[in-house]
Amino acid sequence: MKVLLSLLVFCSSLTLAEPVPPSPFEQSAQHALPSSQEISAYLTVLDELSPQARLVELGRSAGGRPIEALLVSDSNDFLTGFSPQQGKPTVLLLGSQHGNEPSSAEAIQLLARQLVAGEHGELLDKLNLVLVAMANPDGRDLSSRYNASMDNTNIDYVALNAGETRLLVDALHRFDPDVVYDAHESGIWKRILTKEQGYLTDVDAQFDMGNNPNIDGELLCYTEQYLLPALLERVSASGLPAVRYRGEITDLKQSVARGGLGITNLRNYAAMQGRISILVENRLDNKQGRYDSPRNIAERVRKQLISMEQMLGLIADEADRVTRLSRQARQQWNSSAEDGRTLWMAVSFEVNMHEPVVSLPLVRMEDGKRKMYSFPNHDAIATDEPVRLAEAYAITREQARMADWLRRHHIEFEVLEAPRRVTMEQLVIERLVVQPKARPGVREKLQAVVQATPISAELSAGDLLVPTDQPMGPLAALMLDPRSANSLYQESEWNWLAEGEFPVFPVITP
Ligand SMILES: [Zn+2]
C-alpha cells in the first residue's frame, strides 16, 4: 500500500515539475486588471508547465492583439488534433466578449491555473476544455464593449462583419464543442432606471440557454426542462443566488422577457448548430458602492468562477446525455414541430397568459432598501410563418459576395457550372412592414410579406446552391430566407429587401 501511494505521488509530480504561479490578477495586491499582453504571457506559462495544456492562437483582433484558446485535456488526440471523443463533451468557455465586462477573463485564468495544478481532476476525466479567456482583447485593453474598430461582436453572428466574430465562428467549426459557455456581466446601474427613477437592479447570477424555437427539438427540450433548472439549482446551492435571465431591466415602465431569441447572438447561433449553449450574466456592481476591491472586482471574479465550476460539474455529470443529444442534433436536426422539418420564420416574445405580471427585486438608490416591483411578463415565445425546410436555397444575386459570406459561416454550397432546371418556390415580396423599434426578442427591422409560388425554373451557371442537408442547413435557411426575422437582409450592409421577386429561392427538387 505504501509503495502504491508513493508511486502515485511520483506520477503526479511527473506531470508537473514546477509549482504553478498565481495569475497576474491574483499577484496584484490592488486587484489591478492585467493587460491583454500579461494575460497572454500567463497562458503561455501554463501551456509550458503542463502536458495537459496547449495554447492555440485563433487569430488576431482588429487592434492586432492575439486571441487564444488554452486547450486543457487528458487526451493527447484532443490536444493535437482537436478530435472529439466518445462520451466526453468538448466545452468551449468564452470570457469577456464585452471587454468592459472583465471578470470572466480573470475567472477563466484561475480555472486554468487550478486545472494545470491538478485540481478538478474529476472534470478532466469527463471533459475536454477549450478556454478562451479573452474573446475581445482590444476591449480588455481599451475598457470597451467593442473591439478596436468599434464592432459589437456579440450581435454580429449573422453578418460576420468583425474579424473577432469570424474567428470565434471558425473556433466553433474547428473544435466542434458540444457545450458553449458565454460569460458576461450585467451592470446594476442603468441610465433611466437609476439616474432618473432611483433604482438599481438586484441580481447576482443570471443564466439563459439557446431559446430560439427552431433549435433541434430534443436538444431544446433537454436544456429547457432539465439542464437550465439544474444549473440554477447547483449555482444557488453553492451560495450564489442564480435565476433565469430576464433581459436587461433599464426602465420601471418596461416589460420583461428572457434572453433574445435571435440568431445574431452567439447563444442561439451556436444552439442552432446543435450545441448546448449557455449564457451567464453575472452582477456588475456599480461605481459608487464601497467594496474591498475596485468596483468589487475580486468578488465578481469569485462569482464567475463559481458559475463556471458549477456549470462544468453539471456537464461532467451529464456527459453521456450531453454528448448524445448535441451530437445527434448536429448529425440530424429535427425541429420541435410535429413533422420535424418545420422552421418558424417569425419568432417573438408575447404576454405570458399564465403569469401576465412578475415581481422582481430592485434596490432603492436613496436608502439601499430592496423592493419588489411588478413588470408585465412577456416571456411567452410565439412562433409564426411556419415554413417546411427546403431541400436547398438557390442564390442568383451577388454570387461572389454571397460565396464569401457562406464560407465564413462554414456553410457548404455548390457553384453551378452549367444551367440547371429545378423546381423551386418563387418568393414575391408584396410589401414591407416596418417593425416597431423595440420589438423584443429579435432584430427584425422590416417584415417582408411574401407570396410563395412553386415554379419550374432554370438556374444559370454561376448561381449558388446551398443544400440544407448539412449540419449548418437549418441555420442557413434562417439566414437566407427573406421571410425570416433573422435573415441576412435585416443587416444594414445587405439591403436586399424590396418589393418584387426575391433573388434567393427555396428549392423543392434540386
Ligand atoms: Zn455583455
Boltz pocket constraint, residues with backbone or C-beta under 6 A from the ligand:
constraints:
  - pocket:
      binder: B
      contacts: [[A, 98], [A, 101], [A, 183], [A, 184], [A, 185]]
      max_distance: 6.0
